[in-house]
Amino acid sequence: MSLLHACMGLIVSTRTESTVPASHRRPRRLAALTGLAGLVGLALTGCSSESSASGGESHGGEVNLEVPSLSDVAIVGGDAGSGRLLLLLGLVVCAMGLLFGYLVYRQLKTLPVHPTMGEVADLIFTTCKAYLLKQGKFLMVLWAFIAAVIVVYYGVLVELPWGKVAIVIAFSLVGMAGSYSVAWFGIRVNTFANARTAFASLSGKPLPMHRIPMKSGMSIGMVLISLELLTMLVILLFLPGDIAGACFIGFAIGESLGAAALRIAGGIFTKIADIGSDLMKIAFKIKEDDARNPGVIADCTGDNAGDSVGPSADGFETYGVTGVALVTFVLLAVDSTAIQASLLVWIFAVRAIMVIASAISYLANDAWARAKYASAERFDFEAPLSSLVWITSVVSILGTFGMTYVVLGEVGDGSLWWKLSAIISCGTIAGALIPELVKVFTSTKSRHTQEVVKSTRQGGASLNILSGLVAGNFSAYYLGMAIVALMGAAFLISEQGLDEVMLAPAVFAFGLVAFGFLSMGPVTIAVDSYGPVTDNAQSVYELSLIEEVEGIDAELKKDFGIDVQWDKAKQMLEENDGAGNTFKATAKPVLIGTAVVGATTMIFSIIMALTDGLQEGLGNLSLMHAPLLLGLITGGAVIFWFTGASIQAVTTGSYRAVEFIKSTIKLDGVTKASAEDSRKVVEICTQYAQQGMLNMFLGIFFSTLAFAFVEPFFFIGYLISIAIVGLYQAIFMANAGGAWDNAKKIVEVDLHAKGTALHDASIVGDTVGDPYKDTSSVALNPVIKFTTLFGMLAVELGVMLTNDGNGTLVHVLAGVFFLTSAYFVWRSFYGMRIQASMTDESDAETVAPDDADVTPAALDEAADAEKAEV
């Protein structure tokens, strides 16, 4: 239920953001923070002993769960309490992970870099910092409203003790700070690594160009997972068991809020900047990352906002919510408190061993790469990334079986340990297999990607786009079959006696598959973060204008001992960027798959509640029950609207960016665009990103409320459809975009065809794929989780009101909520569309998206005027 509250606050507060003056918002945020300080003290000192108010235990869900004592848990061959000691060692693992991140940060900072490149990297970081600070202020406003929602729901409607409400509020701030801090750390590390990678290319040796972005990615992954695990272990080990549920829920609310805002807005921002910058290559026949193009700095900022900040916050939230979901299931589905305690120790012990497995695998793979490629003049940059993923998967599986035996070897009949290990391993295999399948459709060596290039050679942009669509469609088939096969294997294993330990073992099995998807956490984040560094490295090289520095060859030889190889450096930067593109693509289906598998678990939980543990009302789950079938149809409609709305936000923002860049770009007499013009492009990207997010989340929020209130089993069908259609739409869009992206890379690197008609056509395909892969597809991950988790609360409210004799009110509210959602669906196009003449470019004018006063009548008048002109 955590993500739903986060997004509820996000939606309500985002609408208010545009109407409340900044001078009024600042005191409100300060007051909220001041009040929170008092709430934290109250929460942690007095509320654990409070008795529940009337109704407090019957509603509120996970917030009322109590964690059993871990003091009596014994591992194999250990005494009572050894399980708790094992988790205390987990804290040491977290501390080492954080230390690893800090040491890498220091190493990257001290690596050699030429001042021209360092200045560009600092400019990119400064711009990223300004963007992140603005998003941070936005988040604080959102948090103030989410705190109000928590008070209204838990304090007023559910009537929980106010101390427990205070805990949820306090830990929501902790969770939000976690998402925000890992995003901040990510851009700082990446903007150190981008300049160092660019500088390393000058020596003509490829190995340092691989090791620097790999090291920065691992530092982000280790810090992200270690910080999230550390927070949850502190809650589990040091806080009273009867407030742990409130702590976990509050933590998940906050991290979900941070992830939702940073992921969706970042996805829109980066593609506005990317498309606006790329189209200048066609319009003015300039090179990529031309320093005279004011859109390039925004593009570099977008690489971090969309491909570093967003994924870091999203990854932090995904790991946290998955952990909270597993804890919740154990406490609800397992009767024996002794087994509950053992399973909780096991979950977190396995998570700690997975961090160790990732570290060991990284060090081993790095040693292998150094031994094999130390003197290499050229190598495939994808090879060491692929080997890292497979080594980590094997080590993780071995670590999972070993740790599970240590903790659960003597629990139950003695077979529980290997069954649970095997189920998690299904997810771990998926985490390694999915990247391999993604490479089949997106790698520069893929026959699908090469098919895109072949089609483009004769058919231009038209056949380029058609071939990319083919790659996306085929990928959805193969990845879908792989996920089904592994989930099916987990289900069959769960049928082998797990029902003697818990209710609904299949639900737990699917949750563990999602857990296994994430088992290579630091490595998954690392290979994803590799991409923005390599992309930025290429931009830093071009923007630095280092080749034009007088006497640069002698300077590099004297100061750094480098015999510079300019042409080879540029070629290797392009090749490394291609590898980064591929592995950015591999992480997307892993997170999307985790969201869908987790949603499946939650849907089963809702079904269990609605049918009283599958004891009654089972006929409502049949297709003969019309509301269920109607819900299945409705979910698909919402997914397709959402992806269209996200692309519309990118399209209109890109139009504004292109319009501005065309009117300001100076190609004669200057070497670089002005800082003021670059900042203006960043402002355009930020404006449309935040407004696009507003419309989409308000539409999703009110749709979820409306459909949950219509009829419970209508909503079950809706959730199933959201998960399934969303999965395939996301995979299709992500991999089609990846194929278009690397098809352009083949044209640039392998065919050396920059500036040709073939290159122009491939750029068009890439600009189509940009919002596909980096906006719409990745946005579906939080949307699937939000809709399902928010639905748990919405259905509970609807059923509660109906049972209290307010069925008519529920249906009236459903109608009101639906009309409200329809308004924001309408506004996501008509409030964001390009207002310009279709015949005279000089009359072009775009209405700013924050113009909320656009009416249907005004739009009809504008349309009539345009028709008359045509």
N, C-alpha and C positions, 0 to 999 in steps of 0.2 A: 504493500500500500504506500510505500515511501515515495515513489516517483510521482504518483498521482497528486500528492499534496504539493510537491515541488512545482509541478506544472500548473496546478491551480493558482498558486501564488504568482507564478510567472505570468500567466495570462491576465489575471486581474490587474496586476501591477503594471504590466507593460502598457495597457490602455491608459492608465493614469499618468504614465511617464510623460506623454506628450501634452498633457493639460496642466500639470503642476509646475509652476515656475521653479527654476533651479534654486532661487533664494529661499523658497519655502521648503524645498525638499531637503536641503542640508540640515537645518535644525531638526527636522523630523528624524533623519537618520541618526544624528547624534543622540537624540532622546531615546531612540530605540536601542542604541548600543548601551547607553547608561542604564536603562531599565534591565537590559539583559544581564549586566554584571550582578545585579541583585538577585535575578532569577537563578543564576548559576549557583550562588551560595545556598539559596533556599532549596533548590532541587537536590543537591548532593548531600545536604545535611539533615533535612527534615522529612522529606517526602517518602522515603523508603518504608516508613512505618505507618503511613497514613492508610486508613481503611477506605475502601472505595465508596463513593457516593452512590446513591440509588441509580441503578442502571449501569454503573461503571464497569462491572464485570461482564455484563451481557453484550456490550457493544464496545467498539474500539479496537477489536482484533488484536494484532500483534503487540500493541502497546501495553497490554495487560499480562503478557507472558512473563513467567519467572524462570530464570536459569537455575538449574539445580546446583548444589554444591559439588565442586570438582575435587574436594579434599580426599575423597575416598577412592578416586579412580586410580587403578593400578595398571601399569603396562606389563607385558609378558616378562616374567622374571623379576618384577619389582614389587615394592611394598606399597601400601595405601599412600596415596599422595604423590606417587611417582608420575602420574599423568599430569598433575598440575606443574610439577617440576619440569616436565617436558615442554609445556607451554611457556614457562619462564625462560627456557633456553631459546624458545621462538623469539622472545624479545631481543635476545642477543643477535639472532639472525637478522632481525629488522634493523638493529643498530649498525650491523656490519654493512647491510645494503645501503643505508643512508650515508655511511662513511665512504663507501665505494663511489657513490654519486658525487660527493664533495671532492674526493681526490681526483676524479676525472675532470671535474670542473676546474680544479687548480692546474691540472696538466694541460688542458686545452688552452687555458688562458696564457700559459707560458710558452706554448709552441711558437716557433718563428713565423712571422707574417710581415709582408712588406707594408709600409705605412699607407700606401694608396689603397690596398685591399682592406686593411684594418679600418680605415676611415669609412669605407662603404659599409662594412659590417656594422660599425657603430651607428651609422645613419639608419640602417635597417632596424637595429635593435631599438633605437630611439623612437622610430615610428611605431614599431610593435608595442613598445612600452606605453606610448600615448594611447594606442588602441585598447590595450589591456586595462589601463587605468580607467578609460571611459567605460569599458565593460564592467569593471569592478564597481564603479559608482552606480551603474545600472543595476548590478546584482544586489547592492545594498538596499536600493529602493524595492527590488523584488522581495528581498528577505523581510523587509518591514511588513509587507503585505502578507507574506506567507506566515509570519508570526501571528498576524491577525486571524488568518484562516484557521491556524492550529487552535487558537483560543476559542473561536466560534464553534468549530467542530468538536474538539475533544472536551473543552471546558463547558460549553453551553448545551450542545446537542447530546453528547455522550455522557456528560456530567462526571468526568474523571476528577480525581482530586487535583487541586490547582498546582500542587507541588509536582505531580507527574506531568501535567501540561507544561510546566516550566522546564522540566528536563528535556522534553521533545524540542522546545524552542531553543534551548541552549545548545543541544547537540546538532540541531540543524545548522547553526552557525559554524560549528566545528566541521561538519561535512562540507559546507560550502567553501570554507577556508581551505580545506584539503584539495578540492577540485581546482580552485583558483591558484593555489600555491604550486601545484605540480605543473599547471599550464605556464606559470611564470618561470619556473625553473627550466621548463622545456625550451622556451624562446631564448633564455639567456645562454644555455649550453649550445643550442643550435646556431645562434648567431656568432658564437666563438668558433664553432666548428666549420661554418661555411667559408670564412676567409682563410682558415688554415688549410682546408681541403683545396681551395683554389690555388693557394701558394705552393702546396705540395706538388701540384701538377707540373710546375715549372721545371722540376728536375727530370721529368720524363719517366719516373718510376711509378708504376700503378699501385703498388702495395700500400704506401701511405695514404693514397686517395681512398682506399677501402677502409683502412684501419681507423682513420679519424672519424668519419660519420658513423662507423660501427660502434666505436667507443662512446661517442656522444649519445647514440641511441640506447646503448646498454645502461648508461648512467641514468637516463630518464626512466627507463623501465624499472631499474632497481629501486630508484627513489619512489616512484609511483606505487609499486606493489608493497614496498617496505613500509611506507607511510600509512597506507590503507590498512595493512595487516597489523601494524603497531597500534593504531587507534582501536581496532576491534579487540585485540588481545587485552588492552588496558581495560576496556569495558567488561570483558569476560572475567578477568582475573582480579581486578581491584575494586570494582563497584558492587554494591549490594545486588544480589540476584533478582530481587523483586522490582528493581528499576532498570534492569538490563534491557528488557523489551522496549521501554521508552527511549533508552539511550540509542539502541540500534536503529529504531524507526526514525528518530530525530536526525541521526547521522546520515541515514540514507536519504531523507528528505533534502538535506542541505547539499549533499554531493550531486543529487539528481538535478537540483535547481541549477547548480553551476554548470553541469554537463549540458543540460538542455540549452541554456542561453549561449554558451561558448561554442557548442558544436553546430547548432543551426545557423546562428549569425555568422560564425566563421566560414561555414560552407558557402553562404551567399556572398560574403565579402570577397573571398579568394577568387571566385569565378567571375565576378564583375571586373575585378582588377586584371585577371588573366586574359579574359576575352578582350577587354578594352586595350590592353597592351598588344596582344597578338594581332588584332585586326590592323594595327598600324603598319605591320610588316607588309601587308598586301596594299594598303592605301598609299604608302609612301616609299615602298621598296627599300626599307631600311632593315638592318640586321636585327636579329633577336637581341633583346636587352640593350638596345641602343641607348646610350646615356642621354641623348637629346629627347628621348620619349618620356614625358612626365608620368606616364602610367607604369614605368618599370619599377620604381620604388614601391608603389602600391602593390604591384604584382609580387614583389619580394616579401612585403608585409603579409600579403594574402597567403603566400606559401606557409608562413608560420601561423597565421590566424586560423587557416583552414586545415592545414596538414600537420600542425604541431600542437597548437593550443587546443583546438577542438578534439582531436584524438586523445590527447593526454587527459583532459577532463572527462571525456567519454569513457576512456579505459578505467580511470579511477572509479567512476560511478558504476561501471559494469561489474567490476570485481567486488565492490562493496555491496551492491544490491543482490548479486548472486549469493554472497556469503550470508546476508540477512535472510534471504529466501530459504536457504538450507537450514539455518538455525531455527527459523520459524517452523519449518516442516517437522524437524526432529521434535520440537517441543509440543507440537499438536498431534502428531501421528504415532508417537511412541509412548506407550503407557508406562513402562518401567523407568523410574527416575535414574536408576543405576545405568541402564543402557543409554538413556538420554545423555547422561554425563560423559559416558565413554565415547559416544558418537560425536559430541561436541569437541572433546579433546582430539579425537581423530581428525575431524574436518580441519582444525587449525594447525595440527601437527603436519598434516599433508601439505597444507598451504605453505608452511615454513620450509618443508623439504623441497618443494617445487622451486622456491627462491634459490636454495642451494644448488639444485640441479641446473638451473639456468646459468648461475655463475660458473659452475664447473664446466659446463658445456661451452660457454663463451671462451673461457681461458684455454680449453683444449683446442677449440676450433681456431682461435687466434694463433696458438703455437703451431698448429698444422699449416695455416696460411703463411706464416712467416717462413717456415721451413721450405714450403713448396714454391713460394712466389718471391722470395727475398731478392733474387737477382733477375726476375722475369722482366722482360721489356714490354710484354702485353699479356693479359689473361682475361678470362670471362668474369666480369664483376659479379655476375649472378651466382657463380659456382660456390664461393665461400658462404654466401648467404643461404643458399639451399642446404649446404652441408650442416650449417649451424642449426637450422630448423630440425633436420632429421636427427642429429646427435642429441639435441635437447629433448626431442620426443622419446627417444630410447632411454636416456638417463632418467627422464621424468617417470616413465612407466616403471622402470626398475625401482626408483625411489618410492613410488606410490605403493607397490607391492611390499617393499621392505618395511616402510613405516606403518602400513595398515596391519601387517602381521604383528609388529611390535605393540600396537595399541589395542587391536581387536582380536589377536590370535586366540585368546581364551574366552571371548564373549560368545554366548549362544552355544551352538553345537560344534564350534570349531571351524565351520566353513564360511562364516559370515565375512571373514577378512578377504578371502580370495574373490568372492562374488562382488563385493563392493569395489575391490581393486580392478576387477575386469570391467565393471561398468564405467568407472572413471577413465580407464584406458581407451574405451570406445571414443570418448570425447577427445582424449589426447591424440589418438590416431587421426581423428578428424582435423585437429589443429595442424597436423603435418600434411595430411592428404589434400586438404582444401587448397593450400598454397600451390601445390603441384598442379592441381586441376586448373587453378586460375592462370598459371603460367602457360598452359596449353592455349589459352585464348588471348593473352595479353603480352606475352614476352616478345621481344624483338626477333627471337628465333622461332616463334610460333608460326605454324602454317596458316592459321586464321589471320594473324596480323599481316603476314606477307601477302595473303589473299587481298587484304584491303589495299595494299600498295599496288598490286597488279591490276586491280579493278580501277584504281585511280588513274593509272597511266593512260588508259584508253577512254574511260568514262568520266573523268573529272570528279568533281565533288559529289555528283549524284551517286555514282557507283561506289565511291568511297563510303558514303553514308550507308548505303544498302548492305555492303559487306560487313560494316561494323555492327549493324543490327543483327546480321546472321550470327556473328561471333557471340553477341550477348544472349541470343536465344538458345544457341547450343550450350552455352555455359550453364544456363539455368537448368537445363535437363540433367547434365552430368553432375553438377554440384547437388541438385535436389536429390538425385538417386543415391549419391554418397551419404548425404545426411540421413535419408530414410533408412538406408541399410544399417548404419551405425546405431541409430535410435532403435531400430528393430532388434538388433543384437542385444542392446541394453535391456530392452523389454523382456526378451526371452530369458536372460539371466535373472532378472527380477522375479520371474515366475518360479524360480527354483528354491522356494521356501522362505523368501523374505517376508511373506505375509504372516509368518509366525512371530516376527519381531515388530512389525509396524502395519498400520493401515495404508492402503493404496500404495504398494511398493513400486508400481509402475511410475507413479508421480515422482517418487524419490529418485528412481532410475533416470528419468528425463532431467531432473535437476542436477544429478551427478554428471550426466553427459555435458551439460552446460558448464559445470565445474571443470570437467576435463578439457573442454574447448579452451579454457583459460589457464590450463596447467603450465604452459610455457610463457607465463605472463611477461616477464622482463624481455624475453627474446621476441615475443610477438610485438611488443611496443617498440623494441629496438629496430626491427626490420621495417616497421612502419615509419619510424622517425628518420631512417636512412634517406628516404626520398626527399623531404624538404631540405635537408642539408646539401645533397648533391644538386638539387635544382637551384638553390641559392648560390652554390659555389660557382656554377656557370655564370650566373648573373653578376656576382661579385667580380669575377674575372673581367667581364666586358665593361662594367661600370667603372672599374678602377682606372681604365685607360692606361694600364701599366706599360703597354707596348710603346706608347707615345712619349714616355718619360725619357728625357735626354740622357744618354749614357747609361741606360738601364742595364744592358748586358754586363758592362764592367762593374756596375754597382752590385748587381746580384752575385757576381763572381767574388768580389772583394768582401762584401759584408756577410754573405751566406754560403759561399763556396759552391754556387750553383752554376753549372754550364747550361744555360736555359735552352729549352727546345720548344719554341712557341707553337709551331703547328701540331706537334705531338701532344702538347698540353691541352690545346683546345679539343683535339680529337678525343682524348681520354676523358675529358670532362663531359663531353656529349655521351660517350659510352656509359660512363658511371651514372649519368642522369637517367639513361634508359633502364639500367638495373634498378635504380630508385623508383622509377615509375612502376615497374613490374611488382616490386615488393610492397609499394604503397597499396597496390590493388589487392595483394594477397590478404592483407589484414582486414579489409572491409567485410568479406563474407564470413570471416571468423566471428566478428562482433555481431553481424546481422544474424548469423546462425545461433549465437548465444541468446540473442533477444527472442528469437522465435521459439527455441527450445524452452527457455524460461517462461515465455508466454503460455506455451502448452501446459507447463506445470501449473501455472496460476489458473488457467481455464479449468483444468481438472479440479482444482481446489474449489472454485466457484460452483462447479457441478456437484461436488460432494456436499457442499453446504445447502444448495437448493433442493437436493433430493434426499436430505437427511441420511447421508452416507450410502447413497444408491439404494435406499429402502422404499422410496415412493416417488411417483411422478416420472418414472423412466420413459413413459410414452411420449413425454414432451421432448425427448432427445431424438425422436424419430423424424424423418423428413415428412411424415404424414402430419406432423404438427406444423401448420402453416407458418406461424411466427418464426420458427427456427430456419426454415427455408428462405423466408424473406430477409432474415438477418444475414444469411450467407451472401445473398445478392447485394445487400446494402454495403457490406464491408468493402467489397471490391470497388464500388463507386467512390467511396471516401479515399481510398488509396490513390486512385487515378486522379482525383481532384488535387490531393495533396502534392503529388509530384508535379502536376501542372502549375500549381501555385508557386512552388519553389523555383521552377524554371522561369516563370513570369517575373519574379522578383529579380532574378539574375538578368533577364532580357532587358527589362526597363532600366535597371541600374547600369548595365553595359551600354545601352543607348546613350544615357546621360554622360557616362565616362568618355565614350567615343566622341560625342558631340563636343565635350569640353577639350579633349586632347587635340582634336582636329583644329579647333579654333585658337589654340595656344601654342602648339608645337612649333619650334623654330629649328630649322635644319641648316641654315646658313649663318655663319659668323659666331656660332656658339658650340661648345663641346659637351655641355651638360644642361639638362632642364633645370629651371629654377626650383629652389626648395619650396617656394610658395605654391607653384603649380602642382608639384608632387603632392603637397599636403592637401590641396583641393581635391585631387583624385581620391585620396584616402578618405576625405570627408564624404564624398559622394558614395563610396563603397559602404562606409559605416552607416550612413543614413538609410540606404535602401536595405541593408542587411537587417537592421533593427526593425524597420517597418514591415518588411516581408515576414519576419518571425512573428510579429504581432498578429497579423491577419491569419497566419496558418495555425498558430496555437489557440487563438480564440475560436476558430472554426472547429478544430479537433476537440477542444474542451467542451463546448456546448453540444457538439454531436454526441460525445460520449455520455453526457448527462441525459440528453434527449432519448437515446436508444436504450439506456439502462432503465429509464422510467417507463418506456413503452410496454415492455413485457420481459421478464427475466430470461426466457429461453430465446426470444428474439435477440437479446443481447449476447447470449452464448453463441448463436450463429454468427453474429456480427464480429465477435472477437476471433472466432475460428477463421473467418474470412480475412480479417485484418492481418492475422499472422501469416496465413498461407499466401494470399495475394501479395502482401508486403514483402515476404521472403523472395518470391520469384521476381517481382518488379525490381527489388533492390539488387539482386544478383545480376539480372539482365542489364540494368542500367550501369552498374559498376564495371562490368566486364566489357560491355560495348564501348564505354568511355575509355577503358584501358587499351583496347585494341586500336581505337582512333589515335590515342595519344602516342603509342609506340610506333604506329604506322608512320606518323610524321617524323618520329625519331629515325626510322629506317631511311626515309627520304633524305634527311639531313646528314646522317652519319655514314651510312653504308653506301648510298648512291651519290653523295656530295652534290645534291641538286637544289641547294638553297637558291631562292630567287627565281626559280622556274615556274611554269604553269603547274607542273606536278606538285611542287612545294605549296603553291597557293591553294590548290585543291585539298591537300592534306591538312592545311591549316584550318580550312573550313570544317572538315570533319572533326578536327580536334576541338574547335570551339563549340561544336554540337555536343561532343563528349564531355566537355568540362563540367557543365551543370549536371549531366547524367551521373558521372562518377563521384564528384566531389561535393555535390549539393543534395540532389534528390535521394540518391541511394543511401548515403550516410545519414540523412535526416530521418529515414524510415526506421532506423535502429531505435532512437529514443521515442519515436511515435508509437511503435509497437509496444514498447514497455510501458509508456505512459497510459495508452488506451486500456491495456489489460489491467494494470495496477490501479488506475483511477476507477476502472469499472468495478473492482471489488468493493470500494466504498460506495459508489453510486448505486449498485444493485442492493447493497445492504440498506441504504437509506430508502430506496424505493419500496423494498419489501417491508421494511419496518413501518413506513407510513401507511402502506396498504393494509397491513395487519391491524393497524390502529383505527381502521375504518375510514381512511382518507384516500381511497382508491381513485375517486373522481379528481381530487386535487393532484394526485400523481400524474394522471393523464393530461390534465390541463397544463401542468408544468412541463410535461414532455413536449407538448405542442409549442409552448413559449420558447423552450430551449432550442427546439428544432428551427423555429423561425429565426432565432438569434444566430444560430450557426449558419443558416442559409444566407443571412445578411453578410457574414464575414466571408463566406464562400464567394458571394457576388463581389464583395469589395476586394478580394484577393486578385481579381482581374480588373474590374472597372475602377477601383481606387488606385491601381498600380499601372494601368495601361499607358502606352505612349500616346500623348495628345499632340499630333502633328499632321500637317497636310500631307496627302499622299502624292501630290503633284509638284510641290515647290519646296525644295529642301531649305530654302532660305526662310520659310515661314515656320520651320520646325520649332516646336516648343513642348517641353515635357513638364507635366504637372508634377510637383513634388509629391511623393507618396504619403506625406503626413497631412495632406489636404483631406480632412475627414468630412468636408462639407459637400462633396460631390454627390449630387442627387440623380436618380434615374432620369428625371426630366431634363436636367442639364446635360447629361450624357446623350440623350436622344437628340437634343438640339445640336450638340457638337457633331454627332454622326450625320445629321441631316445637312449640316454645313459642309462637311467633308464630301458627302455625295454630290452636293451642288457644284463644288469645285471640280470634282472629277468629271 
